Amino acid sequence: MQITIGADELILWMRKNKIANNKNNQTLGRELYNLIVEKLGGTAGKQDCPSYWKHCDVNIDSTDWDQLFVNEEKIELPITSQQYLIDINKLPDLYTHMQSL
């Protein structure tokens, strides 16, 4: 069984957990592609999908909605992202590998 997951969701998880804070979203996007498609056998799906939080009622700076505040700390989030199909049994590996990006 496969699940569709967006790079935006994965980047949000990394930002909230203070992983790869020294990398920009484009770099993380490329690294996620390599991890999901090249290492874990996932499939790249739709590109440039609007991020979920663009239409959500979350605490977003009124001048730049791609800057989300988590526990009073501003984090940079992508505006659009690549979607992926990945086997649900590979999700633990995905999150383990993301911790070292």
Residue pairs with C-beta under 8 A, 6 or more apart in sequence:
1 87
1 88
2 85
2 86
2 87
2 88
3 85
3 86
3 87
3 88
3 91
4 45
4 83
4 84
4 85
5 83
5 84
5 86
6 49
6 51
6 52
6 81
6 82
6 83
6 84
7 28
7 29
7 32
7 33
7 78
7 81
7 82
7 83
7 84
8 49
8 51
8 52
8 53
8 77
8 78
8 80
8 81
9 52
9 81
10 32
10 94
10 98
11 25
11 28
11 29
11 32
11 77
11 78
11 81
12 53
12 68
12 75
12 77
13 19
13 95
13 98
14 20
14 28
14 98
14 101
15 21
15 70
15 75
15 76
15 77
16 70
16 75
17 99
19 98
19 99
19 101
20 28
20 101
23 31
23 101
24 76
25 76
25 77
25 78
28 101
29 78
29 81
29 82
31 101
32 82
32 84
32 98
32 101
33 44
33 82
35 94
35 97
35 98
35 101
36 42
36 44
36 84
36 86
36 94
37 43
37 44
37 84
39 97
40 86
40 87
40 90
40 93
40 94
40 97
41 86
41 87
41 90
42 84
42 85
42 86
42 87
42 90
43 84
43 85
43 86
44 82
44 83
44 84
45 82
45 83
45 84
45 85
46 82
46 83
47 80
47 82
47 83
48 80
48 81
48 82
49 80
49 81
49 82
49 83
50 79
50 80
51 66
51 77
51 78
51 79
51 80
51 81
53 60
53 65
53 68
53 77
54 65
54 79
58 68
59 68
59 69
60 67
60 68
60 69
61 67
61 69
61 74
65 79
66 76
66 77
66 78
66 79
67 74
67 75
67 76
67 77
68 74
68 75
68 77
69 75
86 94
